[in-house]
């Protein structure tokens, strides 16, 4: 059985297909996206989008300026991205504070 399909509860367990190991690998790679940061397999792209929004860090500047969804594994990596790609002002009080972990 595919545990991702089972945990999604979109089908009854009795209706799920039993896979051979090779078939399960193929099913996983074709059907279920994987989070690039935590390597978690999710049911579909909608669930991946929700996962990325809730568990990882999004650059809202990229989203607002280009419409690009850019995610980062940690607050530190988002901060480094902002320093590299966007203007980070270090003169305003508190602007050097980095975001905290979730």
Phi and psi in degrees as GROMACS dihedral restraints (atoms count N, CA, C in turn):
[ dihedral_restraints ]
;  ai    aj    ak    al  type     phi  dphi    fc
    3     4     5     6     1   -87.0    20    10
    4     5     6     7     1   117.8    20    10
    6     7     8     9     1   -67.3    20    10
    7     8     9    10     1   -30.0    20    10
    9    10    11    12     1   -65.6    20    10
   10    11    12    13     1   -45.8    20    10
   12    13    14    15     1   -63.0    20    10
   13    14    15    16     1   -42.4    20    10
   15    16    17    18     1   -63.0    20    10
   16    17    18    19     1   -46.4    20    10
   18    19    20    21     1   -71.2    20    10
   19    20    21    22     1   -21.9    20    10
   21    22    23    24     1   -71.9    20    10
   22    23    24    25     1   -22.2    20    10
   24    25    26    27     1    57.3    20    10
   25    26    27    28     1    34.3    20    10
   27    28    29    30     1   -93.8    20    10
   28    29    30    31     1    -9.0    20    10
   30    31    32    33     1  -139.7    20    10
   31    32    33    34     1   157.1    20    10
   33    34    35    36     1   -69.8    20    10
   34    35    36    37     1   145.3    20    10
   36    37    38    39     1   -56.8    20    10
   37    38    39    40     1   -37.0    20    10
   39    40    41    42     1   -67.2    20    10
   40    41    42    43     1   -19.4    20    10
   42    43    44    45     1   -91.7    20    10
   43    44    45    46     1    -6.7    20    10
   45    46    47    48     1   -78.0    20    10
   46    47    48    49     1   146.0    20    10
   48    49    50    51     1   -80.1    20    10
   49    50    51    52     1   144.0    20    10
   51    52    53    54     1   -94.5    20    10
   52    53    54    55     1   124.8    20    10
   54    55    56    57     1  -106.0    20    10
   55    56    57    58     1   148.3    20    10
   57    58    59    60     1   -74.8    20    10
   58    59    60    61     1   157.2    20    10
   60    61    62    63     1   -51.4    20    10
   61    62    63    64     1   -44.7    20    10
   63    64    65    66     1   -64.6    20    10
   64    65    66    67     1   -41.1    20    10
   66    67    68    69     1   -67.3    20    10
   67    68    69    70     1   -36.6    20    10
   69    70    71    72     1   -65.5    20    10
   70    71    72    73     1   -41.6    20    10
   72    73    74    75     1   -59.2    20    10
   73    74    75    76     1   -43.9    20    10
   75    76    77    78     1   -65.6    20    10
   76    77    78    79     1   -43.8    20    10
   78    79    80    81     1   -58.7    20    10
   79    80    81    82     1   -46.8    20    10
   81    82    83    84     1   -61.6    20    10
   82    83    84    85     1   -45.2    20    10
   84    85    86    87     1   -70.5    20    10
   85    86    87    88     1   -30.0    20    10
   87    88    89    90     1   -89.1    20    10
   88    89    90    91     1   -29.8    20    10
   90    91    92    93     1  -106.1    20    10
   91    92    93    94     1   -33.1    20    10
   93    94    95    96     1  -120.2    20    10
   94    95    96    97     1   120.2    20    10
   96    97    98    99     1   -72.1    20    10
   97    98    99   100     1   157.4    20    10
   99   100   101   102     1  -120.7    20    10
  100   101   102   103     1   136.6    20    10
  102   103   104   105     1   -66.6    20    10
  103   104   105   106     1   127.6    20    10
  105   106   107   108     1   -70.7    20    10
  106   107   108   109     1   -16.2    20    10
  108   109   110   111     1   -95.3    20    10
  109   110   111   112     1   -50.0    20    10
  111   112   113   114     1  -106.7    20    10
  112   113   114   115     1     1.1    20    10
  114   115   116   117     1    62.5    20    10
  115   116   117   118     1    23.5    20    10
  117   118   119   120     1   -81.5    20    10
  118   119   120   121     1   131.6    20    10
  120   121   122   123     1   -85.0    20    10
  121   122   123   124     1   136.1    20    10
  123   124   125   126     1  -125.2    20    10
  124   125   126   127     1   166.0    20    10
  126   127   128   129     1   -66.2    20    10
  127   128   129   130     1   -48.3    20    10
  129   130   131   132     1  -152.3    20    10
  130   131   132   133     1  -177.4    20    10
  132   133   134   135     1   -66.3    20    10
  133   134   135   136     1   -31.8    20    10
  135   136   137   138     1   -63.8    20    10
  136   137   138   139     1   -43.4    20    10
  138   139   140   141     1   -67.7    20    10
  139   140   141   142     1   -35.7    20    10
  141   142   143   144     1   -63.9    20    10
  142   143   144   145     1   -43.1    20    10
  144   145   146   147     1   -59.8    20    10
  145   146   147   148     1   -46.2    20    10
  147   148   149   150     1   -61.6    20    10
  148   149   150   151     1   -43.7    20    10
  150   151   152   153     1   -59.9    20    10
  151   152   153   154     1   -47.2    20    10
  153   154   155   156     1   -62.5    20    10
  154   155   156   157     1   -41.7    20    10
  156   157   158   159     1   -64.6    20    10
  157   158   159   160     1   -39.2    20    10
  159   160   161   162     1   -87.9    20    10
  160   161   162   163     1   -31.1    20    10
  162   163   164   165     1  -107.8    20    10
  163   164   165   166     1   -16.0    20    10
  165   166   167   168     1  -125.1    20    10
  166   167   168   169     1  -172.7    20    10
  168   169   170   171     1  -118.3    20    10
  169   170   171   172     1   127.3    20    10
  171   172   173   174     1  -104.7    20    10
  172   173   174   175     1   140.2    20    10
  174   175   176   177     1   -83.8    20    10
  175   176   177   178     1   106.3    20    10
  177   178   179   180     1   -74.7    20    10
  178   179   180   181     1   -20.1    20    10
  180   181   182   183     1   -69.8    20    10
  181   182   183   184     1   -46.5    20    10
  183   184   185   186     1   -60.6    20    10
  184   185   186   187     1   -42.6    20    10
  186   187   188   189     1   -62.1    20    10
  187   188   189   190     1   -45.0    20    10
  189   190   191   192     1   -70.9    20    10
  190   191   192   193     1   -36.4    20    10
  192   193   194   195     1   -88.6    20    10
  193   194   195   196     1   -33.4    20    10
  195   196   197   198     1  -124.2    20    10
  196   197   198   199     1   -10.9    20    10
  198   199   200   201     1    79.8    20    10
  199   200   201   202     1     6.6    20    10
  201   202   203   204     1   -84.5    20    10
  202   203   204   205     1   133.3    20    10
  204   205   206   207     1   -90.0    20    10
  205   206   207   208     1   105.7    20    10
  207   208   209   210     1  -113.7    20    10
  208   209   210   211     1   121.6    20    10
  210   211   212   213     1  -117.2    20    10
  211   212   213   214     1   155.0    20    10
  213   214   215   216     1  -137.0    20    10
  214   215   216   217     1   150.2    20    10
  216   217   218   219     1   -73.0    20    10
  217   218   219   220     1   -29.4    20    10
  219   220   221   222     1  -142.1    20    10
  220   221   222   223     1   162.3    20    10
  222   223   224   225     1   -60.4    20    10
  223   224   225   226     1   -35.3    20    10
  225   226   227   228     1   -64.3    20    10
  226   227   228   229     1   -43.4    20    10
  228   229   230   231     1   -68.0    20    10
  229   230   231   232     1   -34.6    20    10
  231   232   233   234     1   -65.6    20    10
  232   233   234   235     1   -43.0    20    10
  234   235   236   237     1   -60.5    20    10
  235   236   237   238     1   -46.3    20    10
  237   238   239   240     1   -61.1    20    10
  238   239   240   241     1   -40.0    20    10
  240   241   242   243     1   -59.9    20    10
  241   242   243   244     1   -46.9    20    10
  243   244   245   246     1   -62.1    20    10
  244   245   246   247     1   -39.7    20    10
  246   247   248   249     1   -65.0    20    10
  247   248   249   250     1   -41.2    20    10
  249   250   251   252     1   -75.7    20    10
  250   251   252   253     1   -41.6    20    10
  252   253   254   255     1  -102.4    20    10
  253   254   255   256     1   -21.8    20    10
  255   256   257   258     1  -130.0    20    10
  256   257   258   259     1   167.2    20    10
  258   259   260   261     1   -82.6    20    10
  259   260   261   262     1   122.7    20    10
  261   262   263   264     1  -112.8    20    10
  262   263   264   265     1   115.6    20    10
  264   265   266   267     1   -84.3    20    10
  265   266   267   268     1   124.0    20    10
  267   268   269   270     1   -99.5    20    10
  268   269   270   271     1     4.4    20    10
  270   271   272   273     1   -88.5    20    10
  271   272   273   274     1   -25.8    20    10
  273   274   275   276     1   -79.3    20    10
  274   275   276   277     1   137.4    20    10
  276   277   278   279     1   -55.9    20    10
  277   278   279   280     1   128.3    20    10
  279   280   281   282     1    85.1    20    10
  280   281   282   283     1    -5.4    20    10
  282   283   284   285     1   -72.2    20    10
  283   284   285   286     1   -17.9    20    10
  285   286   287   288     1   -85.8    20    10
  286   287   288   289     1    -6.4    20    10
  288   289   290   291     1   -65.9    20    10
  289   290   291   292     1   134.2    20    10
  291   292   293   294     1   -93.0    20    10
  292   293   294   295     1   153.2    20    10
  294   295   296   297     1   -61.7    20    10
  295   296   297   298     1   157.6    20    10
  297   298   299   300     1   -97.7    20    10
  298   299   300   301     1   160.5    20    10
  300   301   302   303     1   -66.8    20    10
  301   302   303   304     1   153.3    20    10
